[in-house]
Amino acid sequence: MNFEFTEEQLMIKQAAGDYARRELIKDVIERDTNAIFPTQHVKNLAELGFFGMMVDPKYGGGGMDTISYVLALEEISKIDSSLAVIMSVHNSLACYGIEKYGNEAQKEKYLPDLASGNKIGAFLLSEPEAGSDATMQRTTAEDKGDHYLVNGTKNWITSADSASVYLVLAQSNSEKKHHGINALILDKNTPGISLGPHEDKMGMRSSDTHSVMFTDVKVPKENRIGEDGFGFKFAMKLLEGGRIGIASQAMGIAAGALDLSINYSKERKAFGTEISNHQAIAFKMSDMAVKIENARNLCLKAAWLKDNGKSYSLAGAMAKQYAADIAMEVTTEAVQIHGGYGYVKEYHVERLFREAKLTQIYEGTSEIQKIVISRTILKD
Ligand code: CAA
């Protein structure tokens, strides 16, 4: 085993961390309060190569590995996890989905713009009545010979407004149940697509989330990914990798909360000394550090398995479930350590606490991860 990072991986971590500490911190509270999409930061991070990180350089990507991706997401999430979810959905779902499962024409058409960050990608699986039970797709993609006609509604779509490239899951043959689902690439400006209002979320408020409605949207057959009926497997495969991204985000939120707690506890005095000298506080931070280290190792192991062509479904689910759950625990303790200051915006930990909650919900709830984990370990 080798626990050392390469020089390149460390440089990527440094670059992401520098940007987050120097730039994201400046307006993160304002963007959170007013739910402002970080347009300029997305542009800047794209220029630094973070919006097509793992895409093959021949399509304009950075050709980086998944370990680097985990390191970058941790650094960004410490400061601004809204930005991290935009990055995660774009890299792990949109870019990876087209690069891994698209045909050559689709890759050439879509990847250069996605990899340069000129266009943002979104993944449209969830529906008003199909969240955890993703097989129950009601959005239809009716086969009309040379094209599909798409009708229906998608819910909770990350980057719905800011994205230009949609990966949409829709049912083409309900008799075949999930084997009838197709995955289609759509340009957001195709006639018949409309958005619901901006969701007023508890956290991750600077990422834009909407429902998306399709009314007789014509999609050429050539925009289907894979064989007819491949859509559900496609979605499941993508989510295996997506969960590494969200796990890294959750772990980064927790790591950010610990950093803030350490700094605060060394400044704040109570009973004649810095509160870090009180065991009640120091032991909290000790527990937080152990949990974060465990989560980090699970994320890195899942990433390593992916980079080395091994199965990472189980490791990704474990990383996602554990990191999301400890992010909630760690941020709760961070608010507690900050006392009253933890309950106001200026000290950041209340935001991290709100953001942590979503990591237990999206890209498969913690309970869904337990389904994946338990089914896998009970299989043999
Ligand atoms: N890879 C490939 N195929 C898979 C798979 C995987 N990881 N997991 C399941 N499948 C296949 C199965 O082999 C099976 O295929 P066959 O019928 O051909 O044998 C088929 O899919 C159905 O599998 P299951 O019977 O296991 O399906 P299930 O209904 O019991 O559910 C589930 C499986 C894991 C619970 C799945 O429904 C699931 O992951 N649900 C959660 C959905 C989710 O994560 N949504 C997140 C939305 S995206 C998002 O949040 C993005 C964002 O904006 C942040």
Boltz pocket constraint, residues with backbone or C-beta under 6 A from the ligand:
constraints:
  - pocket:
      binder: B
      contacts: [[A, 85], [A, 89], [A, 123], [A, 125], [A, 126], [A, 131], [A, 132], [A, 133], [A, 134], [A, 135], [A, 156], [A, 157], [A, 158], [A, 178], [A, 232], [A, 233], [A, 236], [A, 237], [A, 239], [A, 240], [A, 313], [A, 361], [A, 362], [A, 363], [A, 364], [A, 365], [A, 368], [A, 371], [A, 372]]
      max_distance: 6.0
